[in-house]
């Protein structure tokens, strides 16, 4: 059922057939602000004491491989300095085929640049080492 006029309306009095989105945008902005304020409250949890469980002992624990990178970028296999990146790849290839595969722990000096540590991580990826971790010290309590 449409509205019919006997004569056409002047240009400034015609019906506007567009949706006014301003109230919709206002409501959405208010909801966004409400959610931004309430999300941190929802994320903070209640302090509870969780139950302690004794983990069963694993049957075979592989030896952990320790790779160190000093401040100068020199790579060490345990305490032995490695001459070149190929020596690291050769040793990692031997470790990769062991069953069970040992974990590789990387000790990077805090003053070392990222590049030598990144090369060690990349070498582990290339050789298919499944478990790689970084060793860090606990911060001193004040």
C-alpha positions in Angstrom: 0.0 0.0 0.0 1.8 3.1 -1.2 1.1 6.7 -0.6 -0.3 8.5 -3.6 -0.4 12.2 -4.1 -2.7 13.9 -6.5 0.1 16.2 -7.7 3.8 15.7 -7.4 5.5 17.2 -4.4 8.1 20.0 -4.7 11.7 18.9 -4.8 12.5 19.8 -1.2 9.4 17.9 0.2 10.0 14.6 -1.4 10.4 11.4 0.7 13.9 10.3 1.5 14.2 6.6 0.7 17.6 6.1 2.4 18.2 4.4 5.7 19.7 6.8 8.4 22.7 4.8 9.8 23.7 7.4 12.3 21.7 5.9 15.2 23.0 2.5 14.3 26.6 3.7 14.4 26.0 5.4 17.7 24.6 2.2 19.2 27.5 0.2 17.9 30.1 2.6 19.3 28.5 2.5 22.7 28.5 -1.3 22.6 32.1 -1.3 21.5 33.1 0.9 24.5 31.1 -1.3 26.9 32.9 -4.4 25.6 36.3 -2.8 25.8 35.6 -1.8 29.4 34.2 -5.2 30.5 36.7 -7.5 28.8 39.6 -7.0 31.2 37.2 -7.7 34.1 36.1 -11.0 32.5 39.7 -12.0 31.8 40.9 -11.6 35.3 40.3 -14.9 37.1 39.6 -15.9 40.6 42.6 -16.9 42.6 42.2 -20.6 43.3 44.6 -23.3 44.6 44.8 -26.0 42.0 45.2 -29.6 42.9 48.7 -31.1 42.8 49.2 -34.3 40.9 52.3 -36.5 40.7 53.2 -37.1 37.1 54.1 -40.6 36.2 57.8 -41.2 35.5 58.7 -41.4 31.9 60.1 -44.7 30.7 63.1 -43.5 28.7 64.6 -40.0 29.1 66.9 -39.0 26.3 70.0 -37.0 27.0 69.6 -33.3 26.5 71.9 -31.7 24.0 73.2 -28.3 25.1 74.2 -25.8 22.4 75.7 -22.4 23.6 76.2 -19.2 21.7 78.6 -16.7 23.4 78.6 -12.9 23.0 81.0 -13.1 20.0 78.7 -15.5 18.2 80.8 -18.6 18.6 78.7 -21.8 18.8 79.6 -24.5 21.3 78.4 -28.2 21.4 78.3 -28.7 25.2 81.8 -27.2 25.9 83.4 -27.9 22.5 83.6 -24.9 20.1 82.4 -25.8 16.6 84.6 -24.7 13.7 81.8 -24.0 11.2 78.0 -24.3 10.6 78.6 -27.6 8.8 80.0 -29.2 12.0 76.8 -28.2 13.8 74.6 -29.7 11.0 76.7 -33.0 11.2 76.2 -33.3 14.9 72.5 -32.4 14.7 72.0 -35.0 12.0 73.4 -37.7 14.3 71.1 -36.6 17.1 68.0 -36.4 14.8 68.1 -40.1 14.0 68.3 -41.2 17.7 65.3 -42.9 19.2 64.0 -41.3 21.4 65.2 -38.0 20.0 67.0 -35.8 22.6 65.9 -32.3 23.4 68.1 -29.5 22.2 68.6 -26.6 24.7 70.0 -23.4 23.3 71.9 -21.1 25.7 72.2 -17.7 24.0 74.3 -15.0 25.6 72.2 -11.9 26.3 74.8 -9.7 24.5 74.9 -12.0 21.4 73.3 -10.8 18.2 70.2 -12.7 17.0 71.9 -14.0 13.9 74.1 -16.8 15.4 71.2 -18.0 17.6 68.9 -17.9 14.6 71.3 -20.0 12.6 71.3 -22.6 15.4 67.5 -22.7 15.5 67.4 -22.9 11.7 69.9 -25.8 11.7 67.7 -27.7 14.2 64.7 -27.2 11.9 66.6 -28.4 8.9 67.7 -31.6 10.7 64.2 -32.3 12.0 64.8 -31.8 15.7 61.3 -31.9 17.2 62.0 -30.4 20.7 64.0 -27.2 20.9 64.1 -25.0 23.9 65.9 -21.9 25.2 67.6 -21.7 28.5 67.2 -18.6 30.6 68.0 -17.6 34.1 65.4 -16.6 36.7 65.3 -12.9 37.4 66.7 -11.9 40.7 64.1 -11.0 43.3 64.4 -7.4 44.7 
